[in-house]
Amino acid sequence: MHLVLERLYGALLYAYPPSLRRAHGPAMRQCARTALARQGVGAAPRLFADLLFSVPREWWLAASSESRPLSLKGLTMFGFLHDVPYALRLLWRSPGYTIAAVLTLALGIGANTAVFSLADATLLRPLRVARPSELVAFKWSVSYPDYRDWAARTDLFEGLAAVGGTRATAMIEGTPEVIDVSFVSPNYFGLLGVPAYAGRLLGAADESAGDIAVVLDHAWWRDRFSRDPGVVGRTIRVNGELVTVAGIAAEGFRGTSLTLTPRMYLPLASMPRLRGGVFGNRRALENRGFTWITAIGRLKPGVSLATAAGAINAMYREQHTSDRRPLSDDIELEPIGERALGGADAGHVRTFVRLLGGIVVLTLLIGCANLANLQLARAAARRREIGVRLALGGSRLRIGRQLLMESVVLASIGGALGLLVANLMFRLMARFQLPGGIDIEGLGLGLDRVALGFTAAAVCGTALLFGLVPAWQGARTGALASLRDQTRSTSARSRLRSGLVAAQVALSLVLLTGTGLFLRSFLDAIRVPLGFMPDNVATASIALGAAKGFDLARSRAFFDQALVRARQLPGVAAAEWATILPTVGSMSAEVAIEGRTPRTGEDLHFYMADVGPDYFRAAGTRLLRGRPFAPADSATAPPVGIVNQTAAQRFWAGQDPLQGRLKIDKDHVIQIVGVVEDTKTHALDEPAAPFLYLPFAQSSGPFGLTRAVLLVRTTGDVHALLPLLREQLRAADPEAPVASLTTFTWQVRKLVMPQQMGVALFGVFALLAVTLAAIGIYGVTAYVAALRRREIGIRIALGADRARIRALVLRQGSIPIAAGLAAGVVIAALASRLATAFLRGVPPRDPLTYTAVAALLAAIALAATWIPARRASQLDPIRALRID
Amino acid sequence: MPKNMPDPRSFVPLTPAIAHILLALADQDRHGYAIMQEVERLTDGAARMGPGTLYGTIKRMIASGLLEEADERPDPELDDERRRYYRATALGRAVLAAETTRMATLLGAARAKRVR
């Protein structure tokens, strides 16, 4: 927190004149750091307020220290508050301007605050642990004995902690809830430097104790136990075992990966007691071939990542030479920050968040340019007032300060409203997922102190950005000049305003181009045939592996009951069980095809899923040949299977696949009875792979049924179906571990997530930016036309053609627009590189998008100049000449 | 008082910031953060200076000869970081004396008229 604020302060130091920054910048930053360290976040408002007022003062004094030996006279920070009521009165008197300005700032600052919070939670401080830069994670899972050996290497690590995750059913007040849990080594919290919020954390004694101790996640305790401190010491039933709450982990700590949100931390040694299947065996902790642990180490000072990895690899080879299995890949270490963001996806996450940051910063800049423009127009209108005040002996610095104060008041109101906008943005973003499957909702973004501190800094920065120029110009106004006719000596000012318009057009073009590119790639993505139809389907995932009491008989009974009840719900067209949803998880195995000798190196892996008879109708996958599964394909009937089109073409080319038979294990011969269309298994752009469907009733395997998904296709509203379905599932078996109940569309959202999010966010901000730019263009053209009223009046009086007058104003208005468009295309072409990874089916420099966007923006811009141009051409020359 | 020193009275009245900084440095050399703290203490928290105001003023005071940089050393009370210390020059002290005299005269006159 302090570091973030200090960096912000450091960045804002660039607002000072270079001479001061060079001489004292580091010392000022040091002061800010000390103040933050000693007084906490409470020091921040004062630091930023000081910045806000001393920046203009220093510029003023730097510019006006003509020959005076000592410009000590000047404003002090004491007394600026007198300007606030005056500024408020002025703003009250021009409500239209005030509302436009406040809304612009609220949207801009709010969006920036929200995206900054996201960046804080992913890029700046993804993990709330002590000194994260020293922490490394093993890239692949390791076995418990290997972990124990490596943990002894105190020459490499300060310590090595182990964590293994799973899902478990916790009974909370009689209701089962399926949650992520982490089994951790006793040194886990100590190594990460995470304190307890309440109670105590896990220790060595918990490894061997008879009672199982558990540490709760703070956010879960807050939401599920309503912050009840009495939870510590109570027992909770987890997977049928009673565990005792020892304590609550520190607020903000979310484990060591953003892709999971562990709600409970349990001792590693308790794992076999709480898990079923192969994990429910003491040998899970003894077998070197059984890898399920993520090892996290804190490097000793002076030990590099490469050194540690080398030493560990040497050990690993030595330990495993006796193994008959071939050695797997080298063990690699990665910084914990990479692991937290999903390892291989970390780069994508960073780029995506930066892209979002770019969008909102651009929008805010466009807003600031617009406001500076509006302010300039107002300053021009107030030249007389300022002139009078100067003539009466008013101090220029005071006038400048007053003009700045208006901006500060506007920015502050905008910032306050911006907090509401940020809250809305948090809700909007919570519907999305970052690349790599990080649910933004799980990050728990909110208006915390970081967000508030950032908002304060943004208010300060924007006030300076859009307030300094008008304040400067206002204060420089000559007393005499401003009392004379306004229409002269304004060319510099309209040049500045035209420049601001050009900048707005350019930045809007960048945002519009982004929207266009994402829209095109989104359209491309949704046109890709999936092989299933996720619309109007509700899905309920059951985590059987998480429930110990669920043996095969009870599971089967529940499956049957649930299916009967689901099919009776109103509007249900089809309902069926499957072990895996397309693109959500996958399972594959090697098969042997009867009567076919595999070529050397041929890959005979099939993706697999166990599905019930009505599955293909429920999922919306078309049957191309043969028959679907039938109730007759029961556990005792001969094994049958259905393959996809790719498998049929690859392995039974020129033959009838319905005559085909294949074997998963020796005695299990499966007769092919049908062929279905190909479905996506992971991502949109993958090549189709062979797929084998087996009857749900015949499913078996080493792990038994660990997971099942119920698909319910409805002809009505799928969201209305969800609560009804939950009721029926509970009625079928009140203890059934329902891990998630949501729509199929939501389950497969990751397929088009980056494009969808890109369209949504780029779209919202591009719309805002274009609106702002149109207002700006209109304002400037109208202003320039107003300045030339007298001239235009004379021209018309002398008989000038009105169409030519219109062309005159249009021409003048188009110059900044054309310049802005040209600059925008160049910037967009350069910046689009950032988005390359998230675009599909469209190159980042797609000429069609650029042309269409530029044409659209040009049309909007010309429309905005057309109105004042038309008005100017309809000017009544007599009235125009009579004024002044 | 050295020769060629400008007349300290030409500097008064001082802005509050300058007066406070000179006052804070009257008894000992201090670094920036310590000056901020001392000003706050001297005025019972009524006058609070931020780094921008402080260093902007310090820069001008050095340029006009009221302050000079002393040495750079760590402050044992804060942390181990090295900090630049500042000291009031002879002129600075004379200016503070002139300001104090001015205010004392003002105060005397005000008391005589029972303003306060």
Contacts between the chains, C-beta under 8 A, distances in Angstrom:
chain1	res1	chain2	res2	distance
A	16	B	52	7.1
A	19	B	59	7.7
A	20	B	55	6.7
A	20	B	56	6.1
A	20	B	59	5.8
A	23	B	55	7.9
A	23	B	59	6.0
A	24	B	55	3.9
A	24	B	58	7.0
A	24	B	59	6.4
A	27	B	32	5.4
A	27	B	51	7.8
A	27	B	55	6.4
A	27	B	83	7.5
A	27	B	84	5.9
A	28	B	32	7.6
A	28	B	51	4.0
A	28	B	52	6.8
A	28	B	54	7.9
A	28	B	55	5.2
A	29	B	51	7.9
A	30	B	32	7.5
A	30	B	33	7.4
A	30	B	81	6.5
A	30	B	83	6.9
A	31	B	32	5.1
A	31	B	33	4.9
A	31	B	36	6.8
A	31	B	51	4.1
A	31	B	54	7.3
A	31	B	55	7.9
A	32	B	51	5.7
A	34	B	33	4.8
A	34	B	78	6.2
A	34	B	79	7.5
A	35	B	33	7.1
A	35	B	36	7.7
A	35	B	51	7.9
A	37	B	79	7.8
A	46	B	48	6.4
A	46	B	50	5.9
A	47	B	50	5.8
A	47	B	51	7.0
A	49	B	50	7.0
A	50	B	49	7.4
A	50	B	50	2.2
A	50	B	51	6.6
A	50	B	52	4.8
A	50	B	53	5.6
A	51	B	50	6.9
A	51	B	52	5.2
A	53	B	52	7.6
A	53	B	53	7.6
A	54	B	50	6.7
A	54	B	52	3.1
A	54	B	53	4.9
A	54	B	56	5.4
A	55	B	52	6.7
A	57	B	53	7.9
A	57	B	56	6.6
A	58	B	52	7.3
A	58	B	56	4.9
A	61	B	56	7.4
A	61	B	60	7.3
A	69	B	64	6.6
A	70	B	11	7.5
A	70	B	60	6.7
A	70	B	63	7.1
A	70	B	64	4.0
A	71	B	60	6.5
A	72	B	11	7.2
A	72	B	14	7.4
A	72	B	15	6.2
A	72	B	18	6.0
A	72	B	57	7.9
A	72	B	60	5.7
A	72	B	61	7.5
A	72	B	64	6.8
A	73	B	15	6.9
A	74	B	15	6.9
A	76	B	15	5.2
A	76	B	16	5.2
A	76	B	17	5.2
A	76	B	53	7.5
A	77	B	17	7.6
A	77	B	49	7.3
A	77	B	50	7.3
A	77	B	53	5.2
A	78	B	16	5.8
A	78	B	47	6.9
